[in-house]
Amino acid sequence: MISNYLYKMKQNGVFDEIVGLWIGNYEHESMITLEQIVQDVLENEYNFPIIKSDNFGHGIFKTVIPIGVKARIDTAEKEKIKLLEECLVIE
């Protein structure tokens, strides 16, 4: 099922427009991992970093991911994702 969504995104040019991909947890009864699915779909055709986070997705642990906030993804750094804008304003 998830591979269908990814192939549709590929056909619609989504992966031509992004500069990084952040994936989370995904468990399927077939034991295929999300990393394997993404690699099969992308077929090494793209040159952007892909981050896997265990506290994002359909698992027990979750983190908030702000949508529309500029971030920097650097797979060589310890802190792989750094938000470049404020995403929460407390008044």
N, CA, C and O atoms as CSV, one atom per row, in Angstrom:
chain,resi,resn,atom,element,x,y,z
A,1,MET,N,N,0.817,-1.197,0.000
A,1,MET,CA,C,0.000,0.000,0.000
A,1,MET,C,C,0.866,1.268,0.000
A,1,MET,O,O,0.646,2.178,-0.800
A,2,ILE,N,N,1.855,1.317,0.911
A,2,ILE,CA,C,2.705,2.498,0.975
A,2,ILE,C,C,3.509,2.669,-0.310
A,2,ILE,O,O,3.775,3.794,-0.733
A,3,SER,N,N,3.894,1.559,-0.929
A,3,SER,CA,C,4.652,1.661,-2.177
A,3,SER,C,C,3.805,2.300,-3.272
A,3,SER,O,O,4.329,3.031,-4.113
A,4,ASN,N,N,2.511,2.034,-3.269
A,4,ASN,CA,C,1.616,2.671,-4.250
A,4,ASN,C,C,1.633,4.188,-4.107
A,4,ASN,O,O,1.691,4.913,-5.100
A,5,TYR,N,N,1.582,4.664,-2.856
A,5,TYR,CA,C,1.625,6.114,-2.614
A,5,TYR,C,C,2.949,6.704,-3.092
A,5,TYR,O,O,2.978,7.762,-3.721
A,6,LEU,N,N,4.039,6.010,-2.787
A,6,LEU,CA,C,5.347,6.513,-3.191
A,6,LEU,C,C,5.511,6.514,-4.708
A,6,LEU,O,O,6.065,7.459,-5.271
A,7,TYR,N,N,5.032,5.457,-5.375
A,7,TYR,CA,C,5.108,5.430,-6.844
A,7,TYR,C,C,4.263,6.544,-7.456
A,7,TYR,O,O,4.657,7.145,-8.456
A,8,LYS,N,N,3.108,6.822,-6.860
A,8,LYS,CA,C,2.269,7.913,-7.362
A,8,LYS,C,C,2.980,9.255,-7.196
A,8,LYS,O,O,2.930,10.107,-8.083
A,9,MET,N,N,3.648,9.436,-6.044
A,9,MET,CA,C,4.417,10.657,-5.827
A,9,MET,C,C,5.546,10.774,-6.850
A,9,MET,O,O,5.823,11.858,-7.362
A,10,LYS,N,N,6.187,9.651,-7.136
A,10,LYS,CA,C,7.274,9.644,-8.125
A,10,LYS,C,C,6.748,10.017,-9.505
A,10,LYS,O,O,7.350,10.836,-10.198
A,11,GLN,N,N,5.634,9.422,-9.907
A,11,GLN,CA,C,5.046,9.708,-11.213
A,11,GLN,C,C,4.598,11.165,-11.326
A,11,GLN,O,O,4.625,11.743,-12.412
A,12,ASN,N,N,4.187,11.751,-10.211
A,12,ASN,CA,C,3.738,13.144,-10.215
A,12,ASN,C,C,4.876,14.136,-10.027
A,12,ASN,O,O,4.633,15.338,-9.914
A,13,GLY,N,N,6.120,13.652,-9.992
A,13,GLY,CA,C,7.274,14.544,-9.942
A,13,GLY,C,C,7.603,15.104,-8.577
A,13,GLY,O,O,8.404,16.033,-8.473
A,14,VAL,N,N,7.007,14.566,-7.526
A,14,VAL,CA,C,7.262,15.085,-6.180
A,14,VAL,C,C,8.738,14.976,-5.821
A,14,VAL,O,O,9.301,15.912,-5.253
A,15,PHE,N,N,9.371,13.863,-6.137
A,15,PHE,CA,C,10.771,13.655,-5.767
A,15,PHE,C,C,11.729,14.511,-6.590
A,15,PHE,O,O,12.902,14.646,-6.241
A,16,ASP,N,N,11.231,15.090,-7.682
A,16,ASP,CA,C,12.043,16.031,-8.453
A,16,ASP,C,C,12.071,17.409,-7.798
A,16,ASP,O,O,12.929,18.231,-8.116
A,17,GLU,N,N,11.148,17.659,-6.897
A,17,GLU,CA,C,10.994,18.980,-6.300
A,17,GLU,C,C,11.537,19.078,-4.876
A,17,GLU,O,O,11.741,20.186,-4.380
A,18,ILE,N,N,11.775,17.959,-4.213
A,18,ILE,CA,C,12.199,18.016,-2.815
A,18,ILE,C,C,13.712,17.955,-2.702
A,18,ILE,O,O,14.397,17.516,-3.626
A,19,VAL,N,N,14.228,18.399,-1.563
A,19,VAL,CA,C,15.670,18.376,-1.330
A,19,VAL,C,C,16.039,17.443,-0.180
A,19,VAL,O,O,17.211,17.343,0.182
A,20,GLY,N,N,15.060,16.766,0.390
A,20,GLY,CA,C,15.306,15.816,1.466
A,20,GLY,C,C,14.035,15.066,1.789
A,20,GLY,O,O,12.935,15.535,1.495
A,21,LEU,N,N,14.183,13.897,2.394
A,21,LEU,CA,C,13.037,13.069,2.736
A,21,LEU,C,C,13.207,12.564,4.160
A,21,LEU,O,O,14.281,12.092,4.534
A,22,TRP,N,N,12.144,12.664,4.953
A,22,TRP,CA,C,12.157,12.225,6.343
A,22,TRP,C,C,11.126,11.127,6.479
A,22,TRP,O,O,9.933,11.362,6.284
A,23,ILE,N,N,11.572,9.938,6.809
A,23,ILE,CA,C,10.653,8.821,6.966
A,23,ILE,C,C,10.651,8.361,8.416
A,23,ILE,O,O,11.611,8.576,9.155
A,24,GLY,N,N,9.565,7.731,8.801
A,24,GLY,CA,C,9.418,7.266,10.180
A,24,GLY,C,C,9.244,5.771,10.255
A,24,GLY,O,O,9.725,5.022,9.405
A,25,ASN,N,N,8.542,5.351,11.293
A,25,ASN,CA,C,8.299,3.929,11.509
A,25,ASN,C,C,7.205,3.410,10.596
A,25,ASN,O,O,6.235,4.103,10.290
A,26,TYR,N,N,7.390,2.184,10.176
A,26,TYR,CA,C,6.373,1.502,9.384
A,26,TYR,C,C,6.606,0.016,9.550
A,26,TYR,O,O,7.682,-0.491,9.234
A,27,GLU,N,N,5.617,-0.667,10.036
A,27,GLU,CA,C,5.730,-2.112,10.208
A,27,GLU,C,C,4.647,-2.783,9.383
A,27,GLU,O,O,3.470,-2.434,9.469
A,28,HIS,N,N,5.060,-3.741,8.592
A,28,HIS,CA,C,4.127,-4.468,7.748
A,28,HIS,C,C,4.232,-5.947,8.093
A,28,HIS,O,O,5.296,-6.438,8.469
A,29,GLU,N,N,3.126,-6.637,7.961
A,29,GLU,CA,C,3.114,-8.065,8.307
A,29,GLU,C,C,4.112,-8.889,7.504
A,29,GLU,O,O,4.527,-9.962,7.942
A,30,SER,N,N,4.502,-8.391,6.324
A,30,SER,CA,C,5.476,-9.106,5.499
A,30,SER,C,C,6.907,-8.910,5.998
A,30,SER,O,O,7.836,-9.541,5.494
A,31,MET,N,N,7.081,-8.033,6.988
A,31,MET,CA,C,8.383,-7.704,7.580
A,31,MET,C,C,9.286,-6.889,6.652
A,31,MET,O,O,10.465,-6.709,6.957
A,32,ILE,N,N,8.770,-6.399,5.540
A,32,ILE,CA,C,9.553,-5.502,4.693
A,32,ILE,C,C,9.629,-4.144,5.393
A,32,ILE,O,O,8.640,-3.660,5.943
A,33,THR,N,N,10.805,-3.547,5.363
A,33,THR,CA,C,10.985,-2.271,6.051
A,33,THR,C,C,10.648,-1.105,5.124
A,33,THR,O,O,10.648,-1.235,3.900
A,34,LEU,N,N,10.367,0.018,5.739
A,34,LEU,CA,C,10.092,1.226,4.970
A,34,LEU,C,C,11.318,1.635,4.160
A,34,LEU,O,O,11.198,2.132,3.040
A,35,GLU,N,N,12.492,1.420,4.735
A,35,GLU,CA,C,13.712,1.744,4.012
A,35,GLU,C,C,13.809,0.944,2.712
A,35,GLU,O,O,14.191,1.486,1.675
A,36,GLN,N,N,13.464,-0.335,2.767
A,36,GLN,CA,C,13.496,-1.171,1.569
A,36,GLN,C,C,12.486,-0.686,0.534
A,36,GLN,O,O,12.778,-0.656,-0.661
A,37,ILE,N,N,11.309,-0.312,0.995
A,37,ILE,CA,C,10.267,0.169,0.080
A,37,ILE,C,C,10.720,1.450,-0.603
A,37,ILE,O,O,10.588,1.590,-1.819
A,38,VAL,N,N,11.255,2.385,0.177
A,38,VAL,CA,C,11.714,3.666,-0.381
A,38,VAL,C,C,12.837,3.426,-1.382
A,38,VAL,O,O,12.842,4.021,-2.460
A,39,GLN,N,N,13.780,2.568,-1.042
A,39,GLN,CA,C,14.881,2.276,-1.968
A,39,GLN,C,C,14.374,1.647,-3.259
A,39,GLN,O,O,14.861,1.979,-4.339
A,40,ASP,N,N,13.413,0.754,-3.161
A,40,ASP,CA,C,12.848,0.128,-4.358
A,40,ASP,C,C,12.162,1.151,-5.257
A,40,ASP,O,O,12.292,1.093,-6.479
A,41,VAL,N,N,11.440,2.079,-4.659
A,41,VAL,CA,C,10.710,3.081,-5.436
A,41,VAL,C,C,11.669,4.093,-6.055
A,41,VAL,O,O,11.542,4.425,-7.233
A,42,LEU,N,N,12.622,4.582,-5.275
A,42,LEU,CA,C,13.519,5.643,-5.758
A,42,LEU,C,C,14.594,5.116,-6.705
A,42,LEU,O,O,15.079,5.871,-7.548
A,43,GLU,N,N,14.977,3.860,-6.595
A,43,GLU,CA,C,15.925,3.214,-7.509
A,43,GLU,C,C,17.206,4.016,-7.742
A,43,GLU,O,O,17.739,4.028,-8.852
A,44,ASN,N,N,17.697,4.681,-6.708
A,44,ASN,CA,C,18.925,5.484,-6.800
A,44,ASN,C,C,18.871,6.542,-7.897
A,44,ASN,O,O,19.909,6.917,-8.442
A,45,GLU,N,N,17.682,7.027,-8.227
A,45,GLU,CA,C,17.530,8.044,-9.273
A,45,GLU,C,C,17.649,9.466,-8.729
A,45,GLU,O,O,17.717,10.418,-9.507
A,46,TYR,N,N,17.675,9.622,-7.414
A,46,TYR,CA,C,17.650,10.954,-6.818
A,46,TYR,C,C,18.847,11.128,-5.895
A,46,TYR,O,O,19.378,10.164,-5.344
A,47,ASN,N,N,19.258,12.385,-5.741
A,47,ASN,CA,C,20.416,12.686,-4.908
A,47,ASN,C,C,20.012,13.649,-3.790
A,47,ASN,O,O,20.422,14.810,-3.784
A,48,PHE,N,N,19.213,13.163,-2.856
A,48,PHE,CA,C,18.875,13.963,-1.689
A,48,PHE,C,C,18.991,13.090,-0.448
A,48,PHE,O,O,18.858,11.869,-0.525
A,49,PRO,N,N,19.243,13.725,0.708
A,49,PRO,CA,C,19.383,12.933,1.933
A,49,PRO,C,C,18.042,12.357,2.374
A,49,PRO,O,O,16.990,12.972,2.197
A,50,ILE,N,N,18.109,11.176,2.946
A,50,ILE,CA,C,16.924,10.525,3.510
A,50,ILE,C,C,17.224,10.224,4.969
A,50,ILE,O,O,18.212,9.563,5.288
A,51,ILE,N,N,16.372,10.711,5.840
A,51,ILE,CA,C,16.533,10.522,7.278
A,51,ILE,C,C,15.479,9.547,7.760
A,51,ILE,O,O,14.317,9.645,7.368
A,52,LYS,N,N,15.867,8.615,8.599
A,52,LYS,CA,C,14.931,7.671,9.228
A,52,LYS,C,C,14.895,7.999,10.707
A,52,LYS,O,O,15.941,8.060,11.353
A,53,SER,N,N,13.718,8.209,11.248
A,53,SER,CA,C,13.553,8.552,12.652
A,53,SER,C,C,12.594,7.566,13.300
A,53,SER,O,O,11.481,7.360,12.817
A,54,ASP,N,N,13.027,6.962,14.387
A,54,ASP,CA,C,12.184,5.974,15.059
A,54,ASP,C,C,11.052,6.602,15.873
A,54,ASP,O,O,10.126,5.896,16.271
A,55,ASN,N,N,11.104,7.882,16.124
A,55,ASN,CA,C,10.027,8.509,16.895
A,55,ASN,C,C,9.103,9.352,16.013
A,55,ASN,O,O,8.569,10.377,16.437
A,56,PHE,N,N,8.935,8.893,14.789
A,56,PHE,CA,C,8.048,9.545,13.846
A,56,PHE,C,C,7.381,8.458,13.030
A,56,PHE,O,O,8.062,7.628,12.428
A,57,GLY,N,N,6.081,8.451,13.002
A,57,GLY,CA,C,5.384,7.439,12.218
A,57,GLY,C,C,4.315,6.743,13.023
A,57,GLY,O,O,3.654,7.357,13.860
A,58,HIS,N,N,4.144,5.459,12.769
A,58,HIS,CA,C,3.070,4.695,13.386
A,58,HIS,C,C,3.579,3.835,14.535
A,58,HIS,O,O,3.118,2.707,14.712
A,59,GLY,N,N,4.503,4.340,15.303
A,59,GLY,CA,C,5.028,3.596,16.435
A,59,GLY,C,C,4.522,4.160,17.748
A,59,GLY,O,O,3.642,5.020,17.777
A,60,ILE,N,N,5.093,3.663,18.829
A,60,ILE,CA,C,4.684,4.106,20.165
A,60,ILE,C,C,5.159,5.529,20.430
A,60,ILE,O,O,4.391,6.359,20.915
A,61,PHE,N,N,6.425,5.816,20.115
A,61,PHE,CA,C,6.997,7.121,20.377
A,61,PHE,C,C,6.774,8.042,19.186
A,61,PHE,O,O,6.956,7.652,18.032
A,62,LYS,N,N,6.380,9.257,19.488
A,62,LYS,CA,C,6.090,10.213,18.414
A,62,LYS,C,C,6.738,11.560,18.731
A,62,LYS,O,O,6.939,11.912,19.894
A,63,THR,N,N,7.051,12.286,17.699
A,63,THR,CA,C,7.541,13.641,17.847
A,63,THR,C,C,6.738,14.540,16.917
A,63,THR,O,O,6.172,14.073,15.929
A,64,VAL,N,N,6.691,15.800,17.227
A,64,VAL,CA,C,5.962,16.755,16.396
A,64,VAL,C,C,6.871,17.213,15.264
A,64,VAL,O,O,8.020,17.593,15.490
A,65,ILE,N,N,6.351,17.173,14.062
A,65,ILE,CA,C,7.091,17.640,12.901
A,65,ILE,C,C,6.334,18.828,12.324
A,65,ILE,O,O,5.244,18.661,11.778
A,66,PRO,N,N,6.898,20.021,12.440
A,66,PRO,CA,C,6.198,21.195,11.919
A,66,PRO,C,C,6.153,21.180,10.393
A,66,PRO,O,O,7.153,20.891,9.737
A,67,ILE,N,N,5.016,21.487,9.852
A,67,ILE,CA,C,4.838,21.518,8.404
A,67,ILE,C,C,5.003,22.958,7.929
A,67,ILE,O,O,4.423,23.879,8.505
A,68,GLY,N,N,5.785,23.145,6.890
A,68,GLY,CA,C,5.964,24.467,6.309
A,68,GLY,C,C,7.080,25.277,6.936
A,68,GLY,O,O,7.274,26.434,6.565
A,69,VAL,N,N,7.814,24.713,7.868
A,69,VAL,CA,C,8.927,25.403,8.516
A,69,VAL,C,C,10.219,24.995,7.809
A,69,VAL,O,O,10.443,23.815,7.543
A,70,LYS,N,N,11.052,25.967,7.513
A,70,LYS,CA,C,12.319,25.653,6.858
A,70,LYS,C,C,13.222,24.893,7.822
A,70,LYS,O,O,13.335,25.227,9.001
A,71,ALA,N,N,13.859,23.860,7.279
A,71,ALA,CA,C,14.757,23.029,8.080
A,71,ALA,C,C,15.958,22.651,7.238
A,71,ALA,O,O,15.915,22.694,6.008
A,72,ARG,N,N,17.023,22.283,7.917
A,72,ARG,CA,C,18.221,21.814,7.221
A,72,ARG,C,C,18.425,20.355,7.592
A,72,ARG,O,O,18.414,19.996,8.769
A,73,ILE,N,N,18.612,19.519,6.580
A,73,ILE,CA,C,18.903,18.110,6.784
A,73,ILE,C,C,20.364,17.895,6.420
A,73,ILE,O,O,20.792,18.202,5.307
A,74,ASP,N,N,21.119,17.365,7.368
A,74,ASP,CA,C,22.530,17.092,7.118
A,74,ASP,C,C,22.865,15.740,7.733
A,74,ASP,O,O,22.978,15.623,8.953
A,75,THR,N,N,23.019,14.745,6.918
A,75,THR,CA,C,23.243,13.387,7.415
A,75,THR,C,C,24.626,13.219,8.038
A,75,THR,O,O,24.880,12.209,8.694
A,76,ALA,N,N,25.525,14.182,7.848
A,76,ALA,CA,C,26.867,14.081,8.423
A,76,ALA,C,C,26.925,14.634,9.846
A,76,ALA,O,O,27.876,14.357,10.576
A,77,GLU,N,N,25.936,15.397,10.239
A,77,GLU,CA,C,25.918,16.019,11.564
A,77,GLU,C,C,25.262,15.115,12.594
A,77,GLU,O,O,24.461,14.245,12.253
A,78,LYS,N,N,25.615,15.331,13.878
A,78,LYS,CA,C,24.972,14.582,14.958
A,78,LYS,C,C,23.493,14.937,15.034
A,78,LYS,O,O,22.636,14.059,15.135
A,79,GLU,N,N,23.204,16.235,14.984
A,79,GLU,CA,C,21.828,16.717,14.963
A,79,GLU,C,C,21.427,16.804,13.500
A,79,GLU,O,O,21.650,17.830,12.856
A,80,LYS,N,N,20.841,15.746,12.972
A,80,LYS,CA,C,20.625,15.604,11.534
A,80,LYS,C,C,19.596,16.571,10.964
A,80,LYS,O,O,19.676,16.945,9.794
A,81,ILE,N,N,18.638,16.972,11.776
A,81,ILE,CA,C,17.607,17.906,11.319
A,81,ILE,C,C,17.619,19.113,12.237
A,81,ILE,O,O,17.501,18.983,13.456
A,82,LYS,N,N,17.761,20.282,11.645
A,82,LYS,CA,C,17.777,21.514,12.418
A,82,LYS,C,C,16.720,22.451,11.852
A,82,LYS,O,O,16.742,22.772,10.663
A,83,LEU,N,N,15.797,22.889,12.699
A,83,LEU,CA,C,14.781,23.843,12.268
A,83,LEU,C,C,15.421,25.208,12.129
A,83,LEU,O,O,16.160,25.639,13.014
A,84,LEU,N,N,15.150,25.894,11.034
A,84,LEU,CA,C,15.755,27.198,10.754
A,84,LEU,C,C,14.812,28.348,11.065
A,84,LEU,O,O,15.195,29.514,10.975
A,85,GLU,N,N,13.585,28.022,11.428
A,85,GLU,CA,C,12.584,29.041,11.770
A,85,GLU,C,C,11.877,28.614,13.063
A,85,GLU,O,O,11.842,27.437,13.422
A,86,GLU,N,N,11.323,29.609,13.738
A,86,GLU,CA,C,10.509,29.285,14.902
A,86,GLU,C,C,9.219,28.640,14.422
A,86,GLU,O,O,8.648,29.047,13.410
A,87,CYS,N,N,8.768,27.640,15.150
A,87,CYS,CA,C,7.538,26.981,14.737
A,87,CYS,C,C,6.488,27.006,15.828
A,87,CYS,O,O,5.356,26.574,15.610
A,88,LEU,N,N,6.847,27.505,17.000
A,88,LEU,CA,C,5.908,27.560,18.110
A,88,LEU,C,C,6.052,28.898,18.796
A,88,LEU,O,O,7.144,29.284,19.212
A,89,VAL,N,N,4.951,29.596,18.909
A,89,VAL,CA,C,4.954,30.882,19.583
A,89,VAL,C,C,4.118,30.746,20.847
A,89,VAL,O,O,2.936,30.412,20.772
A,90,ILE,N,N,4.713,31.000,22.001
A,90,ILE,CA,C,4.016,30.942,23.278
A,90,ILE,C,C,3.806,32.364,23.759
A,90,ILE,O,O,4.760,33.126,23.919
A,91,GLU,N,N,2.576,32.705,23.983
A,91,GLU,CA,C,2.257,34.080,24.439
A,91,GLU,C,C,1.847,34.082,25.882
A,91,GLU,O,O,1.544,35.138,26.436
